[in-house]
Amino acid sequence: MAEMNEERIKNEKKTIRAAMLRIRSELDPDTVREYSSAIQRRILESQIFKISSVIMAYMPIKNEIRTELLIRAGLDSGKTVLLPRVKDSETMEAVPIKDLDADLQSGAMGIMEPRPSIPAADPETIDLVILPGIAFDRRGFRLGFGAGYYDRFIPRLRKDCVLLAPAYSFQVLDHIPTSSFDQPIHWIVTEKEALHI
């Protein structure tokens, strides 16, 4: 019975993922720029961004919400800014960068990530993780690409570390199916609202 249930959840996730990726792929560059800018400004103005001294962000691919403003603002204000680097098929690590241009190279799945020569940071030092996703629900659950990197990474963070996802408003659903290992997040920030879970 449990196996059948897991299979049903997996299929539902696959359907939602495909629909969301299709909608996201149809966004034009101006919309991506405009919404990304509005969302990043909302995050920059938030208290949680201001008080966090160690921030982990992500490098966007395709039409994901852009993060460059957040990364550059973090670096300019003296925060420690970390980006994900895939270590192996199961593990992701958080790596500090000083320069958005010089410290990165193309990594797993074509995503820009910190160079191998830069040592990874201790996840317990992180105050705020700004993480990507394909869909979210109002309970804070997130649907990623299905590789589980963030679900395995999140338990290594401090209990008081804040998880925040920038998202287009169409990515926020009332409910997405969840498995026992799915990790909920604390904030979803869209071009229309900031949802505190």
C-alpha positions in Angstrom: 0.0 0.0 0.0 2.8 2.4 1.0 4.6 1.6 -2.3 1.5 2.3 -4.3 1.1 5.6 -2.5 4.7 6.7 -3.1 4.3 5.8 -6.8 1.1 7.9 -7.0 2.9 10.9 -5.3 5.8 10.5 -7.7 3.5 10.6 -10.7 1.6 13.6 -9.4 4.9 15.4 -8.9 6.0 14.6 -12.4 2.7 16.0 -13.8 3.0 19.2 -11.8 6.7 19.6 -12.7 6.0 19.2 -16.4 3.2 21.7 -16.4 5.1 24.3 -14.4 8.3 23.9 -16.5 6.1 24.4 -19.6 4.6 27.6 -18.3 8.0 28.9 -17.1 9.6 28.2 -20.4 7.0 30.3 -22.2 7.9 33.5 -20.2 9.5 36.2 -22.3 12.9 37.7 -21.2 11.2 41.1 -20.2 8.8 39.4 -17.9 11.6 37.3 -16.3 13.7 40.5 -15.8 10.8 42.6 -14.4 9.5 39.9 -12.0 13.0 38.9 -10.9 13.8 42.5 -10.2 10.6 43.1 -8.1 11.1 39.9 -6.1 14.8 40.6 -5.4 14.0 44.1 -4.3 11.3 42.7 -1.9 13.9 40.3 -0.5 16.6 43.0 -0.2 14.2 45.1 1.8 13.3 42.3 4.2 14.5 42.2 7.7 15.7 38.6 7.4 18.1 39.6 4.5 19.4 42.6 6.4 20.2 40.7 9.6 21.7 37.6 7.9 25.5 37.7 7.7 25.9 34.3 5.9 23.6 33.8 2.9 23.4 30.9 0.5 21.8 31.8 -2.9 21.6 29.9 -6.2 22.6 30.5 -9.8 19.5 30.5 -12.0 19.1 28.5 -15.2 16.6 29.0 -18.0 13.8 31.2 -16.7 14.3 30.8 -13.0 14.0 33.9 -10.9 17.3 35.8 -11.2 19.5 36.2 -8.1 22.3 38.5 -9.3 21.0 41.6 -7.4 20.9 39.6 -4.1 24.3 38.1 -4.6 26.0 41.4 -5.5 24.2 43.3 -2.7 25.3 40.6 -0.2 28.9 40.8 -1.4 28.9 44.6 -1.4 27.6 44.8 2.1 30.2 42.5 3.5 28.0 39.4 3.9 29.5 35.9 3.3 27.7 34.7 0.2 27.7 31.0 -0.6 26.6 29.2 -3.8 25.8 25.5 -4.3 28.3 23.1 -5.8 27.4 19.5 -6.6 29.9 17.2 -4.9 28.6 13.9 -6.2 25.3 12.3 -7.3 23.9 12.6 -3.8 25.6 15.6 -2.2 25.6 19.4 -2.6 27.9 21.7 -0.7 27.8 25.4 0.0 30.9 27.3 -1.2 31.8 30.9 -0.5 32.5 33.3 -3.4 34.1 36.7 -3.5 33.5 37.5 -7.1 30.5 36.5 -9.2 32.5 36.5 -12.4 35.9 35.1 -11.4 34.9 32.4 -8.9 32.5 30.4 -11.0 32.6 27.8 -13.8 30.0 25.7 -15.5 29.2 22.6 -13.4 26.5 20.0 -13.0 23.6 20.3 -15.4 25.3 23.4 -17.0 24.6 25.5 -13.8 27.4 27.9 -12.9 29.0 26.9 -9.6 32.0 27.8 -7.5 35.4 26.5 -8.8 36.6 23.1 -7.3 39.7 24.9 -5.8 37.5 26.9 -3.3 36.8 25.0 -0.1 33.2 24.4 1.0 31.8 26.1 4.1 30.2 24.5 7.1 26.4 24.4 6.5 25.8 25.3 10.2 27.2 28.8 9.6 24.4 29.7 7.2 21.7 32.1 8.4 19.6 32.3 5.2 19.2 30.0 2.2 17.6 31.4 -0.9 16.6 28.3 -2.8 15.1 27.6 -6.2 12.1 25.4 -7.0 9.6 24.5 -9.7 6.5 24.7 -7.6 5.5 25.5 -4.0 2.4 25.3 -1.9 1.0 27.4 0.9 2.2 25.0 3.5 5.8 25.7 2.5 6.4 22.5 0.6 8.6 22.7 -2.5 8.9 20.8 -5.7 12.4 20.7 -7.3 13.8 18.8 -10.2 13.5 15.6 -8.3 17.2 14.9 -7.6 16.8 15.6 -3.8 19.9 17.7 -3.4 18.2 20.3 -1.2 16.2 17.8 0.7 19.4 16.1 1.8 21.2 19.4 2.3 18.5 21.2 4.5 18.8 18.7 7.5 22.5 19.8 7.8 21.6 23.4 8.5 21.0 25.0 11.9 17.4 24.7 13.1 17.0 28.5 13.1 18.4 28.9 9.5 15.7 30.6 7.3 14.7 29.0 4.0 13.3 31.4 1.5 12.2 30.8 -2.1 11.8 33.4 -4.8 8.9 32.3 -7.1 6.6 33.6 -9.8 3.0 33.8 -8.4 1.9 31.0 -10.8 4.3 28.6 -9.1 2.5 28.9 -5.8 -0.2 26.2 -5.6 -2.7 25.4 -2.8 -1.2 21.9 -2.4 1.5 19.8 -3.8 1.9 16.1 -2.9 4.7 15.4 -0.5 6.8 12.5 0.7 8.2 11.9 4.2 11.7 13.3 3.2 10.4 16.6 1.7 11.6 19.6 3.6 9.2 22.6 4.1 10.5 26.2 3.7 9.7 29.3 5.7 9.1 32.1 3.2 7.9 32.3 -0.5 8.4 35.7 -2.1 6.6 36.4 -5.4 6.1 39.5 -7.5 2.8 39.9 -5.7 3.3 38.9 -2.1 5.6 37.6 0.6 4.2 34.4 2.2 5.4 33.6 5.7 4.7 29.9 6.4 
